[in-house]
Amino acid sequence: MNSSLRFGSRNRAGFTLIELLVVIAIIAILAAILFPAFAGVRESARRSSTMTNMSKIAQAVAAYELDNREYPEYLFGPAVSQADGTPFGDAPYYSMKDAASIVNRGTPIGPLPTSTVAARIRRIYSKGLYPQYIRDLDTYSSPNNAVATPSGAEDVAIVGRYPTYDPTNGVMSRVVPGTMVALPFYTYDAFDISPKVTSLIENKISKTDFVARYSRAWYPVTTTGAPGDGVPPSGTSDGERAAKYRKQLIWRQPPNDTVLTYTTHHVPYGKVLVVWLSGTAKVIDTKRFNALVDSAGDIKGYELGPN
């Protein structure tokens, strides 16, 4: 009798095909439930990392202003040509890592600059936070920027912005921001520039087209013309337009609710990360930008209201 029981137990060892299919189905259902949750947790961690970087940048900007009595022209700095060390020289450009090495008087991987070119690069970067206020290159980036690297010499995008200093040939003469100038920036830098938003409805961003996200001036400064010239075109009243015009870092004491910078690397998850001059960093839903879109379809985060 005992041998019969043992024989029967051997025959029932293992799983039937139906049992295996049921187990696989249960695993598939659990995976479908848990994987989105894991992705959400990962994105939340990346947002926290980006916001930490933005808070560090806000603190550094405040320190820069305290030391120099003006706000920086750049957060990191523009891409510089290997030929002459300026943003207006011909490509190829030094990589972000090589530019940092030159500023720190190190040896770049690329061609060695002449003493004149190196001095020019250091003069240009003296108008940014690197390296005196923020030395870690990763602080200038976002974990969601998975394509560009600080060592990629080709990771450069041309963007338009109103400069308040003329970096031509390293001569840092003050200029009145009245004409938008095309400048190259490193795409690893997520706060001087970030990808253009191609669709707020579908939360899509471009992989090749970038837009300035930090600038001391968002609107051209004019001293002549009809009343109202030189102020933001949006708004319902002169007072409202003047208030937006005041929120630029070219002024001595811009209000604390002036947007310092923002990044679109988290738009695919429906969020834009913004930091104000006060140092407050927040995650903003993309829906809030429906009324803040420029003629090219990109968002105007610098016109965002109080934090």
C-alpha positions in Angstrom: 0.0 0.0 0.0 2.8 2.3 0.8 4.5 1.6 -2.5 1.2 2.3 -4.3 1.0 5.7 -2.7 4.6 6.5 -3.6 3.9 5.4 -7.2 0.9 7.7 -7.3 2.8 10.7 -6.0 5.5 10.2 -8.7 2.8 10.3 -11.4 1.5 13.6 -10.1 4.8 15.4 -9.8 5.2 18.7 -11.9 2.6 21.0 -13.5 0.1 20.5 -16.2 0.1 22.7 -19.3 -3.0 24.5 -18.0 -1.3 25.2 -14.7 1.7 26.6 -16.4 -0.4 28.9 -18.6 -2.3 30.1 -15.5 1.0 31.0 -13.7 2.4 32.8 -16.8 -0.9 34.7 -17.1 -0.7 35.8 -13.5 2.9 36.9 -13.9 2.0 38.9 -17.0 -0.8 40.6 -15.2 1.4 41.5 -12.2 4.1 42.8 -14.6 1.5 45.0 -16.4 0.5 46.4 -13.0 4.0 46.9 -11.5 6.1 48.1 -14.5 4.2 51.4 -14.8 4.6 51.9 -11.1 8.3 51.2 -11.3 8.6 53.7 -14.2 6.8 56.3 -12.1 9.1 55.8 -9.2 12.1 56.1 -11.4 10.8 59.3 -13.0 10.0 60.7 -9.6 13.6 60.1 -8.5 14.9 61.7 -11.7 12.7 64.8 -11.1 14.0 65.1 -7.5 17.6 65.0 -8.9 16.8 67.7 -11.4 15.2 69.9 -8.8 18.2 69.5 -6.5 20.4 70.7 -9.4 18.1 73.6 -10.0 18.2 74.6 -6.4 22.0 74.5 -6.4 22.0 76.7 -9.5 19.6 79.2 -7.9 22.0 79.4 -4.8 25.0 79.9 -7.1 23.2 82.6 -9.1 22.5 84.4 -5.9 26.1 84.1 -4.8 27.3 85.4 -8.2 25.0 88.4 -8.0 26.3 89.2 -4.5 29.9 89.1 -5.7 29.5 90.8 -9.0 26.4 93.1 -8.5 24.8 91.6 -11.6 23.4 88.2 -12.7 25.5 85.8 -14.8 25.3 85.9 -18.6 25.3 82.1 -18.7 24.8 79.3 -16.2 27.5 77.1 -17.7 28.6 78.8 -20.9 28.4 78.7 -24.7 30.2 76.1 -26.9 33.5 77.4 -28.0 35.3 76.9 -31.3 38.5 75.0 -31.5 39.7 77.5 -34.1 39.4 80.7 -32.1 37.8 80.0 -28.8 34.7 82.0 -29.4 31.0 81.0 -29.8 31.1 82.5 -33.3 34.1 80.5 -34.6 33.7 77.6 -37.0 33.0 74.0 -35.9 34.4 71.7 -34.6 33.7 73.0 -31.1 35.5 71.8 -27.9 33.3 69.4 -26.0 31.8 70.6 -22.7 34.3 68.5 -20.8 37.2 69.9 -22.8 36.0 73.5 -22.4 35.8 72.9 -18.6 39.4 71.5 -18.7 40.7 74.6 -20.5 38.9 76.9 -18.0 40.6 74.9 -15.2 43.9 75.2 -17.0 43.9 71.4 -17.7 44.8 69.5 -20.8 41.8 68.8 -23.2 41.4 65.6 -25.2 41.0 67.7 -28.3 43.5 70.0 -29.9 45.5 72.1 -27.5 44.5 75.8 -27.6 47.0 78.6 -28.0 47.5 80.8 -25.0 45.4 83.5 -26.7 42.5 81.1 -27.4 42.6 79.7 -23.8 42.6 83.2 -22.3 39.6 84.1 -24.5 37.7 81.0 -23.4 38.4 81.7 -19.7 37.2 85.3 -20.2 34.0 84.2 -21.7 33.3 81.6 -18.9 34.0 84.2 -16.3 30.5 85.4 -17.1 29.0 82.1 -15.9 28.8 80.0 -12.8 31.6 77.5 -13.8 33.9 76.8 -12.1 33.9 79.2 -9.2 30.3 78.6 -8.1 29.4 75.2 -9.5 32.2 72.9 -10.5 30.4 69.6 -11.1 29.3 69.3 -14.7 26.5 66.9 -13.8 24.8 69.7 -11.8 24.1 71.5 -15.1 22.3 68.5 -16.5 19.1 66.4 -16.0 19.0 62.6 -15.5 16.4 62.6 -18.3 18.9 63.9 -20.8 20.0 60.4 -21.9 21.5 61.3 -25.3 24.1 64.0 -24.8 27.3 63.6 -22.8 29.8 66.2 -21.5 32.5 64.5 -23.6 30.5 64.5 -26.9 32.1 67.2 -29.1 29.2 66.9 -31.5 26.6 67.6 -28.8 26.0 71.2 -29.6 22.9 73.1 -30.6 22.5 76.6 -32.0 19.9 78.7 -30.2 18.7 82.3 -30.4 18.8 84.6 -27.3 19.2 88.3 -26.4 22.8 88.7 -25.2 23.8 91.4 -22.9 27.5 90.9 -23.4 29.3 90.6 -26.7 31.5 87.5 -26.6 33.1 88.2 -30.1 36.8 87.5 -29.9 36.5 87.4 -26.1 35.8 91.1 -25.8 33.1 91.2 -23.0 31.7 94.6 -23.8 28.2 95.4 -22.6 25.6 95.6 -25.3 21.9 96.6 -25.2 19.8 93.5 -25.8 17.9 94.5 -28.9 18.8 91.8 -31.4 18.5 88.1 -31.0 21.8 86.4 -31.7 22.4 82.7 -32.6 24.8 81.1 -30.1 26.0 77.5 -29.8 25.4 75.7 -26.4 26.1 72.2 -25.2 23.0 69.9 -25.3 24.2 68.2 -22.1 23.5 71.6 -20.4 19.8 71.2 -19.4 19.3 74.7 -17.9 20.9 77.1 -20.4 19.0 75.3 -23.1 16.6 72.3 -23.3 14.6 70.6 -26.1 11.8 72.4 -27.9 8.3 71.3 -27.1 6.7 70.0 -30.3 3.3 69.1 -28.8 1.7 70.0 -25.5 -1.2 67.8 -26.3 1.0 64.7 -26.7 3.8 65.9 -24.4 6.4 65.5 -27.1 9.8 67.2 -27.3 12.3 67.5 -30.2 15.5 65.4 -30.2 17.4 67.9 -32.4 15.8 71.4 -31.9 16.8 73.2 -28.7 15.6 76.5 -27.1 17.2 79.0 -24.6 15.9 78.5 -21.1 18.1 80.9 -19.3 18.7 84.4 -20.4 19.3 87.7 -18.6 16.9 89.3 -21.2 13.8 87.8 -22.7 12.5 90.9 -24.4 14.5 93.5 -26.4 15.3 96.7 -24.6 14.4 99.8 -26.6 14.9 103.4 -25.8 13.0 104.9 -28.8 9.7 104.3 -30.5 6.0 104.5 -29.5 4.9 104.0 -25.9 4.9 100.3 -25.1 7.8 99.4 -27.4 10.2 96.9 -25.8 7.6 95.3 -23.5 6.2 91.8 -23.8 3.6 91.7 -26.6 1.3 89.4 -24.4 -1.0 90.6 -21.7 -4.2 92.5 -21.5 -2.9 95.9 -20.2 0.1 98.1 -20.2 0.5 97.5 -16.5 0.6 93.7 -17.0 3.0 93.9 -19.9 5.3 96.2 -17.8 5.2 93.7 -14.9 6.4 91.0 -17.2 9.0 93.2 -18.7 10.3 93.9 -15.2 10.9 90.2 -14.6 14.3 90.1 -16.4 17.7 89.6 -14.8 19.1 92.7 -16.6 17.6 94.9 -13.9 19.2 95.6 -10.6 16.5 94.1 -8.4 14.1 91.9 -10.3 11.2 90.5 -8.3 11.7 87.2 -6.5 8.9 85.6 -8.7 11.1 86.1 -11.8 11.6 82.7 -13.5 15.3 81.9 -13.3 15.4 78.9 -15.6 13.3 75.9 -16.6 13.8 72.6 -18.4 11.7 70.5 -20.7 13.5 67.2 -20.4 10.5 65.9 -18.3 7.8 67.0 -20.7 7.3 63.4 -22.0 6.0 62.7 -18.5 3.7 65.7 -18.6 5.9 68.0 -16.4 8.1 71.1 -16.7 10.6 71.8 -14.0 10.9 75.5 -13.0 13.1 77.4 -10.5 12.4 81.0 -9.6 14.8 83.7 -8.5 13.7 83.1 -4.9 15.2 79.6 -5.1 11.9 77.9 -5.1 11.8 74.9 -7.5 8.6 73.2 -8.6 7.2 70.6 -10.8 4.6 72.2 -13.1 2.0 70.3 -15.2 2.3 71.0 -18.9 -1.3 71.9 -19.0 -0.5 75.2 -17.2 1.5 76.3 -20.3 -1.4 76.0 -22.8 -1.7 79.8 -22.8 2.1 80.4 -22.7 3.1 79.3 -26.2 5.1 81.3 -28.7 4.7 81.6 -32.5 7.0 78.6 -33.0 4.8 76.4 -30.7 7.3 76.3 -27.9 6.4 77.2 -24.3 7.3 80.5 -22.7 8.2 79.5 -19.2 9.8 82.9 -18.5 6.2 84.3 -18.5 5.0 81.9 -15.8 3.3 83.6 -12.9 4.3 83.7 -9.2 5.6 80.5 -7.7 
